[in-house]
């Protein structure tokens, strides 16, 4: 029977065993478990467990999916995630929509210093929509400039 409930050493022993027991689950789901504090009592302890994704792109994928769900309410499209625009002479990248902030629902990352800023929809949406038209025109021009024969080069399909 475990006797180390009230001590940090007992907490360390329990959490080490817990994390070792969770190793197969980490491998199965591609996550990482870590202890995130807790409390010690005389006959019990609370262990807080943190679960993190091991996929470095998981946060970006989740942010893009959330952006796609909310973008139409603000006159944007899913392809506008990550669009770049200029405000006050500084270039920004559109990174999120937070509908819980009606006055400043857009999040943008400064390309100058990497900081994230809250923004209104006023000038941002107009610039992003204008940039979208320019991006589409550039993509269409690139497709027109590509000869059709290049698509079949080396396939013997002439």
N, C-alpha and C positions, 0 to 999 in steps of 0.2 A: 504494500500500500504506500502511496506517495505521501511524503511528510513535509515537503518543501514549499507549501503554499504561500507562506508569508515572506519568502526570501527571493531576492533577485537571482540567486543561483538556481533555485527551483524553477523560476520562470524561464531562465535560459535553457535548462535541461528539457523542460516540456516543449518549448518552442522549437528547439533543435530537432527533437523527435517528430514533432508535427510537420515541420518543413520537409524532413526526410521522407515521411509517409506520403506527402503530397507530390513527390517527384514524379511518379507515374502519371498523375493527372496533368502536371506541367507539360510533360512530353506529349500527351494525348491531345491537348487543346492548344498548345503553343503559347502558354502563358507562364508567368513567373509569380510565385507566391513570396510574400515577405511579411514579417510582423510589423505592425504599425502601432505599437504601444499596447497599453492595457492597464488593468488595475490588479493589485494584490490584496487578498483578504486572508483571514486566518484559516479558513477552510475552503476557500475557492479562489479562482483567479479568472479575470476576463482577458482574453487574448484577442486583439484586433488583427485581422488578416487583410492584407492588401493584395489585390490581383492586378497584374499589369500585363499588357500584351507584349510579346517578344517581336512582333512585326513592326518595324520602324515606320511603315507607311500606314498603319492602322488608323492613326489619328487623322491623317490627311484624308483617307478614304471616308471615314465617318463624317468629317467636316464637309466634304464634297456632297455626300448623301443628304446631310441636313440642309445644306445650301440648296440642293435640287428640290427638296420638299417645300421650301419657303420662298424661293426666288420669284415665282410668278406673282405673288402678292405685292411685289415692289417694282414690277415692270422689268424684271430681269429674266434670264433664261439659265438653265443649268450650265451651259457652256461658258457663262460669264464668271464662273468660279475661277479665281486666279487672274482675272483680267487686270491689266495695269492702266492707271489713269494718273493725271497730274492735278494736284490741288495746291495752290499757293507756291508754285514752283518746285514742289517736291513730288516725286513719283511714288505711287502706292500700288499695292497688290490687294485686290478684294479677297478676303479670307473667310468671312462668315456673315450670317444674318442672325441677329438676336431679336426676335419679335417681342421679347419681354421688355425691351427698351424702345418704346414707340417714338421717342424723340431722336434717338441715335441708334437705329437698328442695324447699321452696317459696321462691320469691322474691317479695317484695312491695315496691312503691314507696310511700314515705310521701307522703301528700298535703300534709303540712305543709312538708317541706323538699326533697322530690324525691329523697331518697337511697334506695338499694335495700338491703333487709335480707333475711337468710336467716331462715327460719322453720320450725318443726316443723309437723307436720300436726295436732297435738293440738287446739287451739282454732280454728284457721283453717278447717278443713274443715267443722266444725259450723256456724260462722257463715256461711260461703259457701253451704252447702246451705240454711240457713234463709233467707238472703237470696234464693236462687234461687226458693224457694216464694213469697216476697213479690213478687218481680219478675213471676213467672208470673201471680199473682193480679191484680196491677195491669194487666198486659197484657190479661188476659181481661176485666177490668172496662172497660177502654178500648174493647175491641172490642164488648162488649155495649152500651156507651153510644153508640156510633156508629150512627145510623139507617141502615137498609139503603138508603134512597133516596139518601143522599149518595154512595153508591158509583156510582150511575148518573146523577147529576146532569149535565145538559148533554149526555148521549149520545143522548137521544131514545129510550131503550129502556124506556118505561113501558107 
